[in-house]
Amino acid sequence: MTDITELAQREKFEAWAEHACAAPWGYPKKRRTTEGYSEQIYTCMWTAWKAASAELVEALERAQQRIGELENYAEAEATGADKAAEDSVYWMKRCKELESRTVKLPDLRQIVSGGRYVWSDGVFNYSQDVKAALTAAGIKWEGE
């Protein structure tokens, strides 16, 4: 118990002792002499008061310490939660980048009269058409 806590307890005790002395049926009133209480009775009452209140003060101090620990823990968890939220935003963007998409590629064959197909004029021109279709769909591609 700190000095200031003990001082506050002492003031409370003295207020209680004055009130208890005023009660006509109270034990302290019966023990009071014309000069006040004997030092022994006053000391016994003060010791009893301290014993009763010390437990409460210790419980309060433990509770305040636990509150401090939990506040530190909550602050650390909040920092971790912020980091996790940032990471999730990054990974959501990354997933969207990697998402598969369907792209309709240009037909390699060309229809000529009579419903017959003929092959277009080579693979080079077809690859240019494929690259253009992929770019139009927003897909990044590499290669030759």
C-alpha positions in Angstrom: 0.0 0.0 0.0 1.4 3.4 -0.9 1.8 6.3 1.5 -1.0 8.3 -0.1 -3.3 5.3 0.0 -2.6 4.8 3.7 -3.1 8.5 4.4 -6.5 8.3 2.7 -7.4 5.2 4.7 -6.4 7.0 7.9 -8.6 9.9 7.1 -11.5 7.6 6.4 -10.9 5.8 9.7 -10.9 9.0 11.7 -14.2 10.0 10.1 -15.6 6.6 10.9 -14.3 6.7 14.5 -15.9 10.1 15.0 -19.2 8.8 13.7 -19.0 5.6 15.7 -18.3 7.5 18.8 -21.5 9.6 18.3 -23.7 6.5 18.3 -25.1 5.9 21.8 -25.0 2.1 21.4 -21.5 1.8 19.8 -18.6 0.0 21.3 -16.2 2.9 20.9 -18.6 5.2 22.8 -18.5 2.9 25.8 -14.7 2.8 25.8 -14.2 6.6 25.5 -13.0 8.5 28.5 -13.1 12.2 29.2 -9.7 12.6 27.4 -10.8 10.5 24.4 -9.9 7.0 23.6 -7.0 5.2 25.2 -4.1 4.7 22.9 -4.5 1.0 23.1 -8.2 1.0 21.9 -7.4 3.6 19.3 -4.5 1.5 18.0 -6.6 -1.7 18.0 -9.3 0.0 16.0 -6.8 1.5 13.5 -5.2 -1.9 13.1 -8.6 -3.6 12.5 -9.5 -0.9 10.0 -6.2 -1.3 8.1 -6.6 -5.1 8.0 -10.0 -4.8 6.6 -9.1 -2.2 4.0 -5.7 -3.6 3.0 -7.2 -6.5 1.3 -9.5 -4.2 -0.8 -6.6 -2.0 -1.7 -4.5 -4.9 -2.8 -7.3 -6.2 -4.9 -7.7 -2.8 -6.5 -4.0 -2.6 -7.2 -4.0 -6.1 -8.8 -7.0 -5.1 -10.9 -5.3 -1.9 -12.1 -2.2 -3.9 -13.0 -4.3 -6.4 -14.9 -6.1 -3.6 -16.7 -2.7 -2.2 -17.7 -1.6 -5.6 -19.0 -4.8 -6.0 -21.0 -4.5 -2.5 -22.5 -0.9 -3.3 -23.6 -2.1 -6.6 -25.1 -5.1 -4.9 -26.8 -2.7 -2.3 -28.3 -0.4 -5.0 -29.6 -3.3 -6.9 -31.1 -4.6 -3.8 -32.7 -1.3 -3.3 -34.4 -1.3 -6.9 -35.5 -4.8 -6.5 -36.8 -3.9 -3.4 -38.8 -1.0 -5.3 -40.4 -3.3 -8.3 -41.2 -5.8 -5.9 -42.8 -3.0 -4.4 -45.0 -1.8 -7.9 -45.9 -5.3 -9.0 -46.8 -5.8 -6.0 -49.1 -2.5 -6.8 -50.8 -3.4 -10.5 -51.3 -6.9 -9.6 -52.6 -5.3 -7.4 -55.3 -2.8 -10.2 -56.0 -5.5 -12.8 -56.4 -7.4 -10.5 -58.8 -4.2 -10.2 -60.9 -3.8 -14.0 -61.0 -7.5 -14.7 -61.6 -8.1 -16.7 -64.8 -10.2 -15.2 -67.5 -11.7 -16.6 -70.7 -10.6 -14.9 -73.9 -12.2 -15.7 -77.2 -9.3 -16.0 -79.6 -9.6 -15.1 -83.3 -10.4 -18.0 -85.6 -7.3 -19.3 -87.3 -9.4 -20.4 -90.3 -11.3 -18.1 -92.6 -14.5 -19.1 -94.3 -14.6 -18.8 -98.0 -17.5 -19.3 -100.3 -19.3 -22.6 -100.1 -18.7 -23.0 -96.4 -15.1 -24.2 -96.9 -12.4 -23.2 -94.5 -9.0 -22.1 -95.6 -6.1 -21.4 -93.3 -5.2 -17.7 -92.9 -2.0 -16.4 -94.3 0.4 -18.0 -91.8 0.9 -18.4 -88.1 2.6 -15.0 -87.7 -0.5 -13.0 -88.5 -2.5 -15.3 -86.2 -0.2 -14.7 -83.3 -0.6 -11.0 -83.7 -4.3 -11.4 -83.5 -4.0 -13.5 -80.3 -1.7 -10.9 -78.7 -4.2 -8.1 -79.6 -7.1 -10.2 -78.1 -5.2 -10.8 -74.9 -4.2 -7.1 -74.6 -7.8 -6.0 -75.2 -8.9 -8.4 -72.3 -6.4 -6.8 -70.0 -4.2 -9.8 -69.7 -0.4 -9.3 -69.5 1.6 -11.6 -71.7 5.2 -12.1 -72.4 7.1 -14.0 -75.0 7.8 -14.0 -78.6 
